[in-house]
Amino acid sequence: MSISSLFGFSNGLFFVLRGFAVLLSLALLGGCAFLPDEHDETKDWSATKLYSEAKAALNDGSYTQAIKYYEKLDARYPFGRYAQQAELEIAYAYYKSDEPTSALAALDRFVKTYPRHPNLDYTYYLRGLVNFEQGMNIIERYLPIDHSQRDPAAARQSFHDFGEVVRLFPDSKYAADARQRMIYLRNNLAKYEVHVAEFYLQKGAHLAAVNRGKYVVEHYQQTPAVVDALQVMVQGYQALGMNDLASDALRVLKTSYPDHPVPASLSVPTTHSP
């Protein structure tokens, strides 16, 4: 049985329809050839022209446009005279465009490709800035929100990056700011641990709360969060019935921070030996 008879077509009509289908397919395939090519104003630009336009866009705050030019420069002149500087500047453009993944990738590539570059201190500093703001939305950046309650992973990496600036380039012009940011980050990381400890207290996980408090006291000395960590330890030990340890933690709190008001709820009953 033929296909035409199967569908109830006459042989003549079947061949007409088949020919029409072939013509339609050819028209669709060839149609793209009649579409106008997308105009690329940069196609005849030299490396110098591309770099100067990218740099101008960067300075004007047109970061998306700058990225476009830098990417074309890298694709066309990967080993040109502007390659090193362009790779560093595109990382900054990615950072300002809220593209942290691309920024970090560009910075990592720069460090691996140019391990002795004179601007390596800036590379590590910029890594710290990218991680410092990673995950923040525009509201978190410009309003007084408690950043210590955010996921600490990016903060820890940022602390490490700024630490590399201070350790490897102590005389760098970025070192002083890196140190100040490290202090801020360390305080926030300590506060984060206290938030977790307080959460454990609320859930009745008193031993876990005590351990978190001890961690802050041991690893984040001289941060403001130590006071709250000691209070958590007192409460946790009280709940566990470990009054001697609660008294020890309370004594450290009062001795180390005599001006800090101690809530009456933290008073520990004296344990008398039988």
PyRosetta script that sets phi, psi and omega in degrees:
from pyrosetta import init, pose_from_sequence

init()
pose = pose_from_sequence("MSISSLFGFSNGLFFVLRGFAVLLSLALLGGCAFLPDEHDETKDWSATKLYSEAKAALNDGSYTQAIKYYEKLDARYPFGRYAQQAELEIAYAYYKSDEPTSALAALDRFVKTYPRHPNLDYTYYLRGLVNFEQGMNIIERYLPIDHSQRDPAAARQSFHDFGEVVRLFPDSKYAADARQRMIYLRNNLAKYEVHVAEFYLQKGAHLAAVNRGKYVVEHYQQTPAVVDALQVMVQGYQALGMNDLASDALRVLKTSYPDHPVPASLSVPTTHSP")
pose.set_psi(1, 132.2)
pose.set_omega(1, -179.4)
pose.set_phi(2, -79.5)
pose.set_psi(2, 159.7)
pose.set_omega(2, 179.2)
pose.set_phi(3, -62.7)
pose.set_psi(3, -38.6)
pose.set_omega(3, -178.0)
pose.set_phi(4, -63.9)
pose.set_psi(4, -40.0)
pose.set_omega(4, 179.8)
pose.set_phi(5, -73.4)
pose.set_psi(5, -29.8)
pose.set_omega(5, 178.8)
pose.set_phi(6, -61.0)
pose.set_psi(6, -39.9)
pose.set_omega(6, -179.4)
pose.set_phi(7, -95.8)
pose.set_psi(7, 5.4)
pose.set_omega(7, 175.6)
pose.set_phi(8, 80.9)
pose.set_psi(8, 19.0)
pose.set_omega(8, 179.5)
pose.set_phi(9, -94.8)
pose.set_psi(9, 150.8)
pose.set_omega(9, 168.2)
pose.set_phi(10, -76.4)
pose.set_psi(10, 157.6)
pose.set_omega(10, -178.4)
pose.set_phi(11, -59.8)
pose.set_psi(11, -39.3)
pose.set_omega(11, -179.1)
pose.set_phi(12, -64.4)
pose.set_psi(12, -45.7)
pose.set_omega(12, 179.8)
pose.set_phi(13, -65.7)
pose.set_psi(13, -36.7)
pose.set_omega(13, 180.0)
pose.set_phi(14, -61.2)
pose.set_psi(14, -45.4)
pose.set_omega(14, -178.5)
pose.set_phi(15, -68.6)
pose.set_psi(15, -32.6)
pose.set_omega(15, 177.3)
pose.set_phi(16, -65.1)
pose.set_psi(16, -46.1)
pose.set_omega(16, -179.7)
pose.set_phi(17, -65.1)
pose.set_psi(17, -38.8)
pose.set_omega(17, 179.8)
pose.set_phi(18, -66.2)
pose.set_psi(18, -39.7)
pose.set_omega(18, 177.7)
pose.set_phi(19, -64.8)
pose.set_psi(19, -38.2)
pose.set_omega(19, 177.8)
pose.set_phi(20, -63.9)
pose.set_psi(20, -40.1)
pose.set_omega(20, 179.9)
pose.set_phi(21, -64.2)
pose.set_psi(21, -39.9)
pose.set_omega(21, 178.7)
pose.set_phi(22, -64.3)
pose.set_psi(22, -44.2)
pose.set_omega(22, 179.5)
pose.set_phi(23, -62.9)
pose.set_psi(23, -39.9)
pose.set_omega(23, 179.7)
pose.set_phi(24, -64.1)
pose.set_psi(24, -41.8)
pose.set_omega(24, 178.8)
pose.set_phi(25, -62.6)
pose.set_psi(25, -43.1)
pose.set_omega(25, 179.2)
pose.set_phi(26, -64.0)
pose.set_psi(26, -37.3)
pose.set_omega(26, -179.8)
pose.set_phi(27, -65.9)
pose.set_psi(27, -40.8)
pose.set_omega(27, -179.6)
pose.set_phi(28, -68.2)
pose.set_psi(28, -39.4)
pose.set_omega(28, 179.8)
pose.set_phi(29, -68.3)
pose.set_psi(29, -36.4)
pose.set_omega(29, -177.9)
pose.set_phi(30, -89.1)
pose.set_psi(30, -7.2)
pose.set_omega(30, -176.2)
pose.set_phi(31, -63.7)
pose.set_psi(31, -33.0)
pose.set_omega(31, -178.3)
pose.set_phi(32, -62.9)
pose.set_psi(32, -26.6)
pose.set_omega(32, -178.4)
pose.set_phi(33, -67.2)
pose.set_psi(33, -22.5)
pose.set_omega(33, -178.1)
pose.set_phi(34, -92.6)
pose.set_psi(34, -7.0)
pose.set_omega(34, 178.2)
pose.set_phi(35, -75.9)
pose.set_psi(35, 143.5)
pose.set_omega(35, -179.7)
pose.set_phi(36, -69.2)
pose.set_psi(36, 139.2)
pose.set_omega(36, 177.2)
pose.set_phi(37, -66.5)
pose.set_psi(37, 143.2)
pose.set_omega(37, 176.7)
pose.set_phi(38, -66.6)
pose.set_psi(38, 129.5)
pose.set_omega(38, -176.5)
pose.set_phi(39, -77.4)
pose.set_psi(39, 126.8)
pose.set_omega(39, 176.5)
pose.set_phi(40, -112.7)
pose.set_psi(40, 104.2)
pose.set_omega(40, -176.6)
pose.set_phi(41, -65.9)
pose.set_psi(41, -18.2)
pose.set_omega(41, -174.8)
pose.set_phi(42, -94.8)
pose.set_psi(42, 1.1)
pose.set_omega(42, -169.1)
pose.set_phi(43, -62.4)
pose.set_psi(43, -26.2)
pose.set_omega(43, -180.0)
pose.set_phi(44, -106.5)
pose.set_psi(44, 9.8)
pose.set_omega(44, -176.9)
pose.set_phi(45, -75.3)
pose.set_psi(45, 144.3)
pose.set_omega(45, 174.1)
pose.set_phi(46, -79.7)
pose.set_psi(46, 171.4)
pose.set_omega(46, 177.3)
pose.set_phi(47, -61.6)
pose.set_psi(47, -39.5)
pose.set_omega(47, 179.8)
pose.set_phi(48, -63.5)
pose.set_psi(48, -42.8)
pose.set_omega(48, 179.6)
pose.set_phi(49, -65.1)
pose.set_psi(49, -44.8)
pose.set_omega(49, 179.6)
pose.set_phi(50, -61.2)
pose.set_psi(50, -44.2)
pose.set_omega(50, -177.8)
pose.set_phi(51, -67.2)
pose.set_psi(51, -43.0)
pose.set_omega(51, -178.1)
pose.set_phi(52, -64.3)
pose.set_psi(52, -38.2)
pose.set_omega(52, 178.4)
pose.set_phi(53, -69.7)
pose.set_psi(53, -38.8)
pose.set_omega(53, 177.8)
pose.set_phi(54, -64.0)
pose.set_psi(54, -43.8)
pose.set_omega(54, -179.5)
pose.set_phi(55, -65.0)
pose.set_psi(55, -39.8)
pose.set_omega(55, 178.8)
pose.set_phi(56, -64.3)
pose.set_psi(56, -42.8)
pose.set_omega(56, 178.4)
pose.set_phi(57, -63.6)
pose.set_psi(57, -39.4)
pose.set_omega(57, 178.6)
pose.set_phi(58, -62.9)
pose.set_psi(58, -45.7)
pose.set_omega(58, -179.5)
pose.set_phi(59, -65.9)
pose.set_psi(59, -28.6)
pose.set_omega(59, 178.8)
pose.set_phi(60, -83.2)
pose.set_psi(60, -4.8)
pose.set_omega(60, -177.6)
pose.set_phi(61, 82.1)
pose.set_psi(61, 11.3)
pose.set_omega(61, 177.4)
pose.set_phi(62, -90.1)
pose.set_psi(62, 74.0)
pose.set_omega(62, -169.5)
pose.set_phi(63, -68.8)
pose.set_psi(63, -36.9)
pose.set_omega(63, 178.6)
pose.set_phi(64, -63.3)
pose.set_psi(64, -42.6)
pose.set_omega(64, 178.1)
pose.set_phi(65, -66.2)
pose.set_psi(65, -40.6)
pose.set_omega(65, 178.8)
pose.set_phi(66, -61.0)
pose.set_psi(66, -43.9)
pose.set_omega(66, 179.4)
pose.set_phi(67, -59.8)
pose.set_psi(67, -43.0)
pose.set_omega(67, 179.2)
pose.set_phi(68, -57.4)
pose.set_psi(68, -46.0)
pose.set_omega(68, -179.5)
pose.set_phi(69, -69.2)
pose.set_psi(69, -42.7)
pose.set_omega(69, 179.8)
pose.set_phi(70, -62.1)
pose.set_psi(70, -40.4)
pose.set_omega(70, 179.7)
pose.set_phi(71, -65.0)
pose.set_psi(71, -38.6)
pose.set_omega(71, 176.5)
pose.set_phi(72, -66.7)
pose.set_psi(72, -38.6)
pose.set_omega(72, 178.4)
pose.set_phi(73, -62.5)
pose.set_psi(73, -43.1)
pose.set_omega(73, -179.7)
pose.set_phi(74, -67.0)
pose.set_psi(74, -38.2)
pose.set_omega(74, -179.1)
pose.set_phi(75, -68.8)
pose.set_psi(75, -36.9)
pose.set_omega(75, -174.5)
pose.set_phi(76, -91.5)
pose.set_psi(76, -33.5)
pose.set_omega(76, -176.0)
pose.set_phi(77, -131.9)
pose.set_psi(77, 62.7)
pose.set_omega(77, -174.4)
pose.set_phi(78, -64.0)
pose.set_psi(78, -21.5)
pose.set_omega(78, -178.7)
pose.set_phi(79, -119.0)
pose.set_psi(79, 21.0)
pose.set_omega(79, -178.5)
pose.set_phi(80, -76.5)
pose.set_psi(80, 179.7)
pose.set_omega(80, -175.1)
pose.set_phi(81, -67.2)
pose.set_psi(81, -20.8)
pose.set_omega(81, -177.0)
pose.set_phi(82, -100.3)
pose.set_psi(82, 2.1)
pose.set_omega(82, -171.6)
pose.set_phi(83, -57.8)
pose.set_psi(83, -48.0)
pose.set_omega(83, -176.6)
pose.set_phi(84, -63.3)
pose.set_psi(84, -52.8)
pose.set_omega(84, -176.8)
pose.set_phi(85, -64.8)
pose.set_psi(85, -37.6)
pose.set_omega(85, -179.9)
pose.set_phi(86, -64.6)
pose.set_psi(86, -38.1)
pose.set_omega(86, -179.5)
pose.set_phi(87, -66.3)
pose.set_psi(87, -34.8)
pose.set_omega(87, 177.8)
pose.set_phi(88, -73.0)
pose.set_psi(88, -40.6)
pose.set_omega(88, -177.3)
pose.set_phi(89, -72.7)
pose.set_psi(89, -32.3)
pose.set_omega(89, 178.6)
pose.set_phi(90, -68.9)
pose.set_psi(90, -30.2)
pose.set_omega(90, 176.3)
pose.set_phi(91, -62.3)
pose.set_psi(91, -42.0)
pose.set_omega(91, 177.7)
pose.set_phi(92, -65.4)
pose.set_psi(92, -39.5)
pose.set_omega(92, 178.9)
pose.set_phi(93, -63.6)
pose.set_psi(93, -40.9)
pose.set_omega(93, 176.3)
pose.set_phi(94, -61.9)
pose.set_psi(94, -42.4)
pose.set_omega(94, 179.8)
pose.set_phi(95, -60.1)
pose.set_psi(95, -46.1)
pose.set_omega(95, -179.0)
pose.set_phi(96, -72.5)
pose.set_psi(96, -19.1)
pose.set_omega(96, 178.9)
pose.set_phi(97, -93.1)
pose.set_psi(97, 11.2)
pose.set_omega(97, -179.1)
pose.set_phi(98, 58.7)
pose.set_psi(98, 44.5)
pose.set_omega(98, 174.4)
pose.set_phi(99, -121.0)
pose.set_psi(99, 70.1)
pose.set_omega(99, -173.0)
pose.set_phi(100, -62.7)
pose.set_psi(100, -35.6)
pose.set_omega(100, -179.0)
pose.set_phi(101, -63.2)
pose.set_psi(101, -44.5)
pose.set_omega(101, 178.6)
pose.set_phi(102, -67.1)
pose.set_psi(102, -38.6)
pose.set_omega(102, 179.4)
pose.set_phi(103, -63.2)
pose.set_psi(103, -46.6)
pose.set_omega(103, -179.3)
pose.set_phi(104, -65.9)
pose.set_psi(104, -37.9)
pose.set_omega(104, 178.1)
pose.set_phi(105, -63.4)
pose.set_psi(105, -42.3)
pose.set_omega(105, 179.2)
pose.set_phi(106, -64.5)
pose.set_psi(106, -40.0)
pose.set_omega(106, -179.7)
pose.set_phi(107, -69.1)
pose.set_psi(107, -41.0)
pose.set_omega(107, 177.4)
pose.set_phi(108, -62.5)
pose.set_psi(108, -41.8)
pose.set_omega(108, 179.3)
pose.set_phi(109, -63.5)
pose.set_psi(109, -39.0)
pose.set_omega(109, -179.9)
pose.set_phi(110, -64.0)
pose.set_psi(110, -45.1)
pose.set_omega(110, -178.4)
pose.set_phi(111, -63.1)
pose.set_psi(111, -41.0)
pose.set_omega(111, -179.2)
pose.set_phi(112, -70.2)
pose.set_psi(112, -36.0)
pose.set_omega(112, -176.7)
pose.set_phi(113, -80.1)
pose.set_psi(113, -36.2)
pose.set_omega(113, -176.2)
pose.set_phi(114, -126.8)
pose.set_psi(114, 67.6)
pose.set_omega(114, -174.2)
pose.set_phi(115, -66.7)
pose.set_psi(115, -12.5)
pose.set_omega(115, 179.4)
pose.set_phi(116, -116.9)
pose.set_psi(116, 19.9)
pose.set_omega(116, -178.5)
pose.set_phi(117, -65.3)
pose.set_psi(117, 141.1)
pose.set_omega(117, -178.3)
pose.set_phi(118, -65.9)
pose.set_psi(118, -17.1)
pose.set_omega(118, 179.8)
pose.set_phi(119, -101.4)
pose.set_psi(119, 23.8)
pose.set_omega(119, -177.9)
pose.set_phi(120, -64.8)
pose.set_psi(120, -29.7)
pose.set_omega(120, 177.3)
pose.set_phi(121, -61.5)
pose.set_psi(121, -40.2)
pose.set_omega(121, 177.9)
pose.set_phi(122, -65.5)
pose.set_psi(122, -35.4)
pose.set_omega(122, 179.9)
pose.set_phi(123, -61.0)
pose.set_psi(123, -48.2)
pose.set_omega(123, 178.7)
pose.set_phi(124, -66.6)
pose.set_psi(124, -37.6)
pose.set_omega(124, 179.1)
pose.set_phi(125, -63.9)
pose.set_psi(125, -43.6)
pose.set_omega(125, 179.4)
pose.set_phi(126, -65.8)
pose.set_psi(126, -36.5)
pose.set_omega(126, 174.2)
pose.set_phi(127, -57.6)
pose.set_psi(127, -43.5)
pose.set_omega(127, 178.6)
pose.set_phi(128, -61.0)
pose.set_psi(128, -42.0)
pose.set_omega(128, 179.3)
pose.set_phi(129, -64.6)
pose.set_psi(129, -42.4)
pose.set_omega(129, -179.7)
pose.set_phi(130, -60.5)
pose.set_psi(130, -48.8)
pose.set_omega(130, 179.3)
pose.set_phi(131, -69.1)
pose.set_psi(131, -30.8)
pose.set_omega(131, 179.3)
pose.set_phi(132, -59.6)
pose.set_psi(132, -38.7)
pose.set_omega(132, -176.7)
pose.set_phi(133, -102.7)
pose.set_psi(133, -1.5)
pose.set_omega(133, -177.0)
pose.set_phi(134, -64.0)
pose.set_psi(134, 131.9)
pose.set_omega(134, 178.8)
pose.set_phi(135, 89.5)
pose.set_psi(135, -11.5)
pose.set_omega(135, 177.0)
pose.set_phi(136, -82.2)
pose.set_psi(136, 139.7)
pose.set_omega(136, 170.0)
pose.set_phi(137, -93.3)
pose.set_psi(137, 177.8)
pose.set_omega(137, -174.0)
pose.set_phi(138, -62.7)
pose.set_psi(138, -31.3)
pose.set_omega(138, 179.7)
pose.set_phi(139, -68.6)
pose.set_psi(139, -43.8)
pose.set_omega(139, -178.8)
pose.set_phi(140, -64.7)
pose.set_psi(140, -28.2)
pose.set_omega(140, -177.3)
pose.set_phi(141, -75.9)
pose.set_psi(141, -32.8)
pose.set_omega(141, -170.2)
pose.set_phi(142, -114.8)
pose.set_psi(142, -4.5)
pose.set_omega(142, 176.7)
pose.set_phi(143, -113.3)
pose.set_psi(143, 153.1)
pose.set_omega(143, -177.0)
pose.set_phi(144, -75.0)
pose.set_psi(144, 75.1)
pose.set_omega(144, 179.1)
pose.set_phi(145, -101.0)
pose.set_psi(145, 144.3)
pose.set_omega(145, -179.2)
pose.set_phi(146, -72.7)
pose.set_psi(146, 100.6)
pose.set_omega(146, -177.4)
pose.set_phi(147, -74.1)
pose.set_psi(147, -11.3)
pose.set_omega(147, -178.8)
pose.set_phi(148, -69.6)
pose.set_psi(148, -13.7)
pose.set_omega(148, -179.7)
pose.set_phi(149, -91.5)
pose.set_psi(149, 0.6)
pose.set_omega(149, 177.3)
pose.set_phi(150, -81.0)
pose.set_psi(150, 163.5)
pose.set_omega(150, 174.6)
pose.set_phi(151, -55.2)
pose.set_psi(151, 124.7)
pose.set_omega(151, -172.6)
pose.set_phi(152, -80.6)
pose.set_psi(152, -2.2)
pose.set_omega(152, -174.2)
pose.set_phi(153, -58.3)
pose.set_psi(153, -49.2)
pose.set_omega(153, -179.5)
pose.set_phi(154, -66.4)
pose.set_psi(154, -36.0)
pose.set_omega(154, 178.9)
pose.set_phi(155, -64.5)
pose.set_psi(155, -40.8)
pose.set_omega(155, 178.6)
pose.set_phi(156, -63.7)
pose.set_psi(156, -42.1)
pose.set_omega(156, 179.5)
pose.set_phi(157, -67.0)
pose.set_psi(157, -39.3)
pose.set_omega(157, 177.6)
pose.set_phi(158, -62.7)
pose.set_psi(158, -42.3)
pose.set_omega(158, 177.7)
pose.set_phi(159, -59.4)
pose.set_psi(159, -41.9)
pose.set_omega(159, 178.4)
pose.set_phi(160, -63.9)
pose.set_psi(160, -44.3)
pose.set_omega(160, -178.5)
pose.set_phi(161, -62.7)
pose.set_psi(161, -46.1)
pose.set_omega(161, 178.2)
pose.set_phi(162, -65.5)
pose.set_psi(162, -33.5)
pose.set_omega(162, 176.7)
pose.set_phi(163, -62.9)
pose.set_psi(163, -35.6)
pose.set_omega(163, 177.3)
pose.set_phi(164, -65.7)
pose.set_psi(164, -36.6)
pose.set_omega(164, 176.8)
pose.set_phi(165, -61.2)
pose.set_psi(165, -48.2)
pose.set_omega(165, -177.8)
pose.set_phi(166, -66.6)
pose.set_psi(166, -39.8)
pose.set_omega(166, -176.6)
pose.set_phi(167, -74.1)
pose.set_psi(167, -45.4)
pose.set_omega(167, -174.6)
pose.set_phi(168, -86.6)
pose.set_psi(168, -28.3)
pose.set_omega(168, -175.2)
pose.set_phi(169, -133.2)
pose.set_psi(169, 64.0)
pose.set_omega(169, -175.3)
pose.set_phi(170, -61.5)
pose.set_psi(170, -23.5)
pose.set_omega(170, -179.3)
pose.set_phi(171, -97.9)
pose.set_psi(171, 6.1)
pose.set_omega(171, -179.3)
pose.set_phi(172, -66.5)
pose.set_psi(172, 151.3)
pose.set_omega(172, 176.8)
pose.set_phi(173, -68.4)
pose.set_psi(173, -12.8)
pose.set_omega(173, 178.7)
pose.set_phi(174, -94.7)
pose.set_psi(174, -8.1)
pose.set_omega(174, -172.7)
pose.set_phi(175, -64.7)
pose.set_psi(175, -42.4)
pose.set_omega(175, -177.4)
pose.set_phi(176, -62.7)
pose.set_psi(176, -46.2)
pose.set_omega(176, 178.8)
pose.set_phi(177, -66.0)
pose.set_psi(177, -37.4)
pose.set_omega(177, 178.6)
pose.set_phi(178, -60.6)
pose.set_psi(178, -41.2)
pose.set_omega(178, 178.8)
pose.set_phi(179, -62.8)
pose.set_psi(179, -43.9)
pose.set_omega(179, 180.0)
pose.set_phi(180, -63.6)
pose.set_psi(180, -39.1)
pose.set_omega(180, 178.6)
pose.set_phi(181, -69.0)
pose.set_psi(181, -33.9)
pose.set_omega(181, 177.0)
pose.set_phi(182, -64.1)
pose.set_psi(182, -40.4)
pose.set_omega(182, 177.4)
pose.set_phi(183, -61.4)
pose.set_psi(183, -46.4)
pose.set_omega(183, 179.4)
pose.set_phi(184, -60.7)
pose.set_psi(184, -45.7)
pose.set_omega(184, -178.1)
pose.set_phi(185, -66.3)
pose.set_psi(185, -40.6)
pose.set_omega(185, 179.7)
pose.set_phi(186, -62.9)
pose.set_psi(186, -42.1)
pose.set_omega(186, 176.8)
pose.set_phi(187, -61.6)
pose.set_psi(187, -41.3)
pose.set_omega(187, -179.7)
pose.set_phi(188, -68.5)
pose.set_psi(188, -39.1)
pose.set_omega(188, 178.6)
pose.set_phi(189, -64.4)
pose.set_psi(189, -38.0)
pose.set_omega(189, 176.9)
pose.set_phi(190, -65.3)
pose.set_psi(190, -43.4)
pose.set_omega(190, 178.2)
pose.set_phi(191, -62.3)
pose.set_psi(191, -36.3)
pose.set_omega(191, 178.6)
pose.set_phi(192, -61.2)
pose.set_psi(192, -43.9)
pose.set_omega(192, 179.3)
pose.set_phi(193, -62.1)
pose.set_psi(193, -37.3)
pose.set_omega(193, 178.2)
pose.set_phi(194, -67.2)
pose.set_psi(194, -39.6)
pose.set_omega(194, 176.7)
pose.set_phi(195, -57.8)
pose.set_psi(195, -42.9)
pose.set_omega(195, 179.3)
pose.set_phi(196, -64.4)
pose.set_psi(196, -43.3)
pose.set_omega(196, 179.8)
pose.set_phi(197, -61.1)
pose.set_psi(197, -42.5)
pose.set_omega(197, 179.3)
pose.set_phi(198, -65.6)
pose.set_psi(198, -35.1)
pose.set_omega(198, 176.2)
pose.set_phi(199, -62.9)
pose.set_psi(199, -43.0)
pose.set_omega(199, 178.2)
pose.set_phi(200, -62.4)
pose.set_psi(200, -39.0)
pose.set_omega(200, 177.3)
pose.set_phi(201, -59.4)
pose.set_psi(201, -46.1)
pose.set_omega(201, -179.3)
pose.set_phi(202, -61.6)
pose.set_psi(202, -32.8)
pose.set_omega(202, -178.3)
pose.set_phi(203, -88.4)
pose.set_psi(203, -0.1)
pose.set_omega(203, 178.7)
pose.set_phi(204, 82.9)
pose.set_psi(204, 9.4)
pose.set_omega(204, 177.5)
pose.set_phi(205, -89.2)
pose.set_psi(205, 72.6)
pose.set_omega(205, -168.4)
pose.set_phi(206, -68.7)
pose.set_psi(206, -39.1)
pose.set_omega(206, 179.6)
pose.set_phi(207, -65.2)
pose.set_psi(207, -41.1)
pose.set_omega(207, 177.5)
pose.set_phi(208, -62.9)
pose.set_psi(208, -38.2)
pose.set_omega(208, 178.7)
pose.set_phi(209, -64.0)
pose.set_psi(209, -44.3)
pose.set_omega(209, 179.3)
pose.set_phi(210, -60.9)
pose.set_psi(210, -44.3)
pose.set_omega(210, -178.8)
pose.set_phi(211, -63.3)
pose.set_psi(211, -38.3)
pose.set_omega(211, 176.5)
pose.set_phi(212, -65.1)
pose.set_psi(212, -42.1)
pose.set_omega(212, 177.8)
pose.set_phi(213, -61.2)
pose.set_psi(213, -44.0)
pose.set_omega(213, 178.2)
pose.set_phi(214, -61.3)
pose.set_psi(214, -38.2)
pose.set_omega(214, -179.9)
pose.set_phi(215, -60.9)
pose.set_psi(215, -42.5)
pose.set_omega(215, 179.3)
pose.set_phi(216, -64.6)
pose.set_psi(216, -45.1)
pose.set_omega(216, -179.0)
pose.set_phi(217, -61.5)
pose.set_psi(217, -37.5)
pose.set_omega(217, -176.1)
pose.set_phi(218, -83.6)
pose.set_psi(218, -33.4)
pose.set_omega(218, -172.0)
pose.set_phi(219, -108.8)
pose.set_psi(219, -14.0)
pose.set_omega(219, -178.6)
pose.set_phi(220, -127.4)
pose.set_psi(220, 48.6)
pose.set_omega(220, 179.0)
pose.set_phi(221, -61.6)
pose.set_psi(221, 148.0)
pose.set_omega(221, 178.4)
pose.set_phi(222, 68.4)
pose.set_psi(222, 18.4)
pose.set_omega(222, 170.3)
pose.set_phi(223, -101.6)
pose.set_psi(223, 152.0)
pose.set_omega(223, 179.7)
pose.set_phi(224, -58.8)
pose.set_psi(224, -23.0)
pose.set_omega(224, -176.2)
pose.set_phi(225, -71.5)
pose.set_psi(225, -15.1)
pose.set_omega(225, -178.1)
pose.set_phi(226, -61.0)
pose.set_psi(226, -37.0)
pose.set_omega(226, 178.9)
pose.set_phi(227, -58.8)
pose.set_psi(227, -49.7)
pose.set_omega(227, -179.5)
pose.set_phi(228, -66.3)
pose.set_psi(228, -34.6)
pose.set_omega(228, 178.6)
pose.set_phi(229, -63.8)
pose.set_psi(229, -41.3)
pose.set_omega(229, 178.3)
pose.set_phi(230, -64.9)
pose.set_psi(230, -38.4)
pose.set_omega(230, 178.0)
pose.set_phi(231, -64.2)
pose.set_psi(231, -39.8)
pose.set_omega(231, 176.9)
pose.set_phi(232, -61.5)
pose.set_psi(232, -42.6)
pose.set_omega(232, 179.9)
pose.set_phi(233, -61.6)
pose.set_psi(233, -42.8)
pose.set_omega(233, 178.5)
pose.set_phi(234, -60.3)
pose.set_psi(234, -48.2)
pose.set_omega(234, -179.2)
pose.set_phi(235, -62.8)
pose.set_psi(235, -41.7)
pose.set_omega(235, -179.3)
pose.set_phi(236, -64.3)
pose.set_psi(236, -46.0)
pose.set_omega(236, 178.9)
pose.set_phi(237, -64.4)
pose.set_psi(237, -38.3)
pose.set_omega(237, 176.8)
pose.set_phi(238, -58.4)
pose.set_psi(238, -48.0)
pose.set_omega(238, -178.3)
pose.set_phi(239, -63.8)
pose.set_psi(239, -29.7)
pose.set_omega(239, 179.5)
pose.set_phi(240, -85.0)
pose.set_psi(240, -4.1)
pose.set_omega(240, -178.8)
pose.set_phi(241, 76.4)
pose.set_psi(241, 16.6)
pose.set_omega(241, 179.6)
pose.set_phi(242, -96.3)
pose.set_psi(242, 73.6)
pose.set_omega(242, -171.8)
pose.set_phi(243, -66.9)
pose.set_psi(243, -32.6)
pose.set_omega(243, 178.6)
pose.set_phi(244, -63.3)
pose.set_psi(244, -45.2)
pose.set_omega(244, 179.1)
pose.set_phi(245, -68.7)
pose.set_psi(245, -35.1)
pose.set_omega(245, 176.4)
pose.set_phi(246, -63.5)
pose.set_psi(246, -41.1)
pose.set_omega(246, 178.8)
pose.set_phi(247, -64.2)
pose.set_psi(247, -40.0)
pose.set_omega(247, 178.5)
pose.set_phi(248, -61.7)
pose.set_psi(248, -45.7)
pose.set_omega(248, -179.2)
pose.set_phi(249, -64.7)
pose.set_psi(249, -39.3)
pose.set_omega(249, 179.4)
pose.set_phi(250, -66.9)
pose.set_psi(250, -39.1)
pose.set_omega(250, 178.1)
pose.set_phi(251, -62.4)
pose.set_psi(251, -43.0)
pose.set_omega(251, 178.1)
pose.set_phi(252, -62.6)
pose.set_psi(252, -40.4)
pose.set_omega(252, 179.8)
pose.set_phi(253, -61.6)
pose.set_psi(253, -48.5)
pose.set_omega(253, -177.2)
pose.set_phi(254, -69.9)
pose.set_psi(254, -35.3)
pose.set_omega(254, -178.8)
pose.set_phi(255, -73.2)
pose.set_psi(255, -43.7)
pose.set_omega(255, -175.7)
pose.set_phi(256, -78.3)
pose.set_psi(256, -27.9)
pose.set_omega(256, -176.9)
pose.set_phi(257, -133.4)
pose.set_psi(257, 68.4)
pose.set_omega(257, -174.7)
pose.set_phi(258, -63.5)
pose.set_psi(258, -24.3)
pose.set_omega(258, -178.8)
pose.set_phi(259, -89.9)
pose.set_psi(259, -2.9)
pose.set_omega(259, -178.5)
pose.set_phi(260, -86.2)
pose.set_psi(260, 124.2)
pose.set_omega(260, -179.8)
pose.set_phi(261, -66.1)
pose.set_psi(261, 132.9)
pose.set_omega(261, -179.9)
pose.set_phi(262, -104.2)
pose.set_psi(262, 122.3)
pose.set_omega(262, 179.4)
pose.set_phi(263, -58.6)
pose.set_psi(263, 144.7)
pose.set_omega(263, -179.6)
pose.set_phi(264, -61.9)
pose.set_psi(264, -25.3)
pose.set_omega(264, -178.9)
pose.set_phi(265, -67.5)
pose.set_psi(265, -13.2)
pose.set_omega(265, -179.3)
pose.set_phi(266, -91.2)
pose.set_psi(266, 1.5)
pose.set_omega(266, 177.3)
pose.set_phi(267, -65.6)
pose.set_psi(267, 136.7)
pose.set_omega(267, -175.0)
pose.set_phi(268, -109.3)
pose.set_psi(268, 126.6)
pose.set_omega(268, 178.2)
pose.set_phi(269, -64.2)
pose.set_psi(269, 142.0)
pose.set_omega(269, 179.9)
pose.set_phi(270, -73.3)
pose.set_psi(270, 134.3)
pose.set_omega(270, 179.0)
pose.set_phi(271, -95.6)
pose.set_psi(271, 120.7)
pose.set_omega(271, -178.8)
pose.set_phi(272, -98.7)
pose.set_psi(272, 134.1)
pose.set_omega(272, 177.3)
pose.set_phi(273, -74.4)
pose.set_psi(273, 139.6)
pose.set_omega(273, 179.7)
pose.set_phi(274, -66.3)
pose.dump_pdb("model.pdb")
